[in-house]
Amino acid sequence: MPGPRITPQTAAVLGALLDREQAWGFEIGRATGLKAGTVYPILARLVAAGWVEDAWEDPEVGRTEGRPPRRYYRLTTTGRARAVHATAPAVGNPRLGDAQPGAAT
């Protein structure tokens, strides 16, 4: 199965996941500056490609903290290896131009 298309936004999400063991969607949005309507479709594509796995936290944890349960995302072993490559500086890559992961677009 081919991997996901690596746009600057996808690279930013991958970079945010590389920086932490796991993260929930809102946290990824804060880290990247991307809106939920961008972050969640990217995460869904990364899950479908097998680069990321997701899991819901125990609902009791959220209830205790007075909030809904969080859906956590983390890179798979394969995803981590591919994310390192995908987020390498894109200088000279005609598809990405000179975009840097995490840079505002």
C-alpha positions in Angstrom: 0.0 0.0 0.0 1.5 3.4 -0.9 2.1 5.8 1.9 0.2 9.0 2.4 0.9 12.1 0.3 3.3 14.3 2.3 2.1 17.9 2.2 3.7 20.6 4.4 0.7 20.1 6.7 1.2 16.3 6.9 4.8 16.9 7.6 3.9 19.2 10.5 1.6 16.6 12.0 4.3 14.0 11.7 6.8 16.3 13.3 4.4 16.9 16.2 4.0 13.1 16.7 7.8 12.6 16.5 8.2 15.1 19.3 6.1 13.1 21.8 5.2 9.5 22.6 1.5 10.1 22.0 -0.8 13.1 21.6 -4.5 13.9 21.2 -5.8 15.8 18.2 -6.3 19.1 19.9 -2.7 19.0 21.2 -1.4 18.2 17.7 -3.4 21.2 16.4 -1.9 23.5 19.1 1.6 22.2 18.3 1.3 22.7 14.5 -1.0 25.8 14.4 -3.3 23.8 12.1 -7.1 23.8 12.5 -9.1 20.7 13.4 -10.5 20.4 9.9 -6.9 19.9 8.6 -5.5 17.8 11.5 -8.2 15.1 11.8 -8.3 14.2 8.1 -4.5 13.9 8.1 -4.6 11.7 11.2 -7.2 9.5 9.6 -5.1 9.1 6.5 -2.0 8.3 8.6 -4.0 5.7 10.6 -5.3 4.1 7.3 -1.7 4.0 6.0 -0.5 2.2 9.1 1.9 5.0 10.1 -0.2 6.0 13.2 -2.3 4.1 15.6 -5.1 5.5 17.7 -6.7 4.6 21.0 -9.4 6.1 23.2 -8.4 6.8 26.8 -10.5 5.3 29.6 -13.7 7.3 29.7 -13.4 7.4 33.5 -10.2 9.5 33.3 -12.0 12.2 31.3 -15.1 12.0 33.6 -12.8 12.5 36.6 -11.3 15.6 34.9 -14.7 16.9 33.8 -14.1 16.5 30.1 -14.8 14.0 27.3 -12.4 11.2 26.7 -9.4 11.9 24.5 -8.4 9.9 21.4 -4.7 9.5 21.5 -2.5 9.1 18.4 1.0 7.6 18.3 3.4 6.7 15.5 3.8 3.0 14.8 7.4 1.6 14.5 7.1 1.7 10.7 5.4 5.1 10.9 8.2 6.6 13.1 10.9 5.4 10.6 8.9 6.8 7.6 8.1 10.1 9.5 11.8 10.8 10.1 12.4 10.5 6.4 9.2 12.4 5.4 10.0 15.3 7.7 13.6 15.7 6.6 14.3 19.1 5.1 12.6 19.4 1.7 15.2 21.6 0.2 15.6 20.5 -3.5 12.4 18.4 -3.4 10.3 19.8 -6.3 7.1 18.5 -4.8 7.5 20.3 -1.5 9.6 23.2 -2.5 11.7 24.5 0.4 8.9 24.0 3.0 10.1 23.0 6.4 8.0 20.8 8.7 6.3 22.8 11.3 6.7 26.0 9.4 3.6 28.1 9.0 2.0 27.8 5.6 
